[in-house]
Amino acid sequence: MRLVAAFVAALALAAPALASEQHPTLAELEPQIMCLVCHETLDQSDSPFATRLKTLIAGWIAEGATTSEIKARLVAQFGKQILAAPPKRGFDLLAWLLPPVGIVAGAIVLGALAWRWSRGREPPGPVPALAGGLDPELERRLDEELERFDA
C-alpha cells in the first residue's frame, strides 16, 4: 500500500518538474545561475553582468529553450562555475556524495569511540574498609571540627 502511495506521489511531482524543464521561467533559473562578477546567484545580484545575463536568459526562454539547453549554453560560454550547484554526474558527483558520506562516517566513529569509552571503565567496586579505624590524632581533630560546626 505504501509503495503504491509513493508511486502516485512520484507521478504527481513528475509532471510539474517536466513542465518546468520544458517551459522555464526566469524566476526559476535565477537561483540556479551564478553571477561571475559578485559570486552571488542572479536573483541576489544587481551587477551589470547579472542584468545582461538575465536579459540573455529571458531571450532564450522567449525562443523556447528548455532549462537543460539554457544551462548547457551558459556552461559552454562561461564554464561550470556559472552554475550555482555542480552537476550530479562525473567527478562533480563527489560534491554531492562526500558530505553525507562524511557525516555517516563521523557518526560511526563517534559511536564506536563512545562505546569503547563506556566499556573501557571498570565498574566501581566496594569501598575498602579501614583496617584499624582512624588515626587517634585525626579522629580528635575531626571531633573538634564537628563540635565547632554544631555550636
Stockholm file with secondary structure:
# STOCKHOLM 1.0

chainA/1-151         MRLVAAFVAALALAAPALASEQHPTLAELEPQIMCLVCHETLDQSDSPFATRLKTLIAGWIAEGATTSEIKARLVAQFGKQILAAPPKRGFDLLAWLLPPVGIVAGAIVLGALAWRWSRGREPPGPVPALAGGLDPELERRLDEELERFDA
#=GR chainA/1-151 SS CHHHHHHHHHHHHHHHHHHHHHSCCHHHHGGGBBCTTTCSBTTTCCSHHHHHHHHHHHHHHHHTCCHHHHHHHHHHHHCGGGBSSCCSSGGGHHHHHHHHHHHHHHHHHHHHHHHHHHHHSCCCCCCCCCSSCSCHHHHHHHHHHHHHHHC
#=GC SS_cons         CHHHHHHHHHHHHHHHHHHHHHSCCHHHHGGGBBCTTTCSBTTTCCSHHHHHHHHHHHHHHHHTCCHHHHHHHHHHHHCGGGBSSCCSSGGGHHHHHHHHHHHHHHHHHHHHHHHHHHHHSCCCCCCCCCSSCSCHHHHHHHHHHHHHHHC
//
